């Protein structure tokens, strides 16, 4: 493996040279994943012999594979948001986001009214969906509400629950990696 041979090549070479013994490539893979070829005293996070494989131990997917982990169900797309919200002609159209602190630590939940640019924010312990839901309800329950436009972060997966709690206010999600669609919040 130090010579960059794959397990298939090793097994094939043994068979080609008519060695006294043989081994299947599957057995070699099992030994690699079991750590039998790893050096002693590996540092934490070092994956040993797996790193010498061609794909470095990463799983491969077919071309039709669609990643489903970490995706949230989108209720409404931004293009469907009412024209009054797009024109900033009424109060009650909010843009939401979270501002992360140190990794795994507290963060801010922020909401900005599109017309008045009024900012409401609250500190929460972690960037978790349940905590963002509670903060959103607490921040906006006394405010005029027409629409909410958050980003597509996993922290907003509880948006159907927020819709129920806040008099059926609708969420409108922008396209992925389009922060300019929520410029009021991004630039506040």
Beta strands, then each sheet from edge to edge (+ up, - down):
strand 1: 93-100
strand 2: 107-113
strand 3: 119-124
strand 4: 147-149
strand 5: 170-171
sheet 1: 3+ 2- 1+ 4+ 5+
end
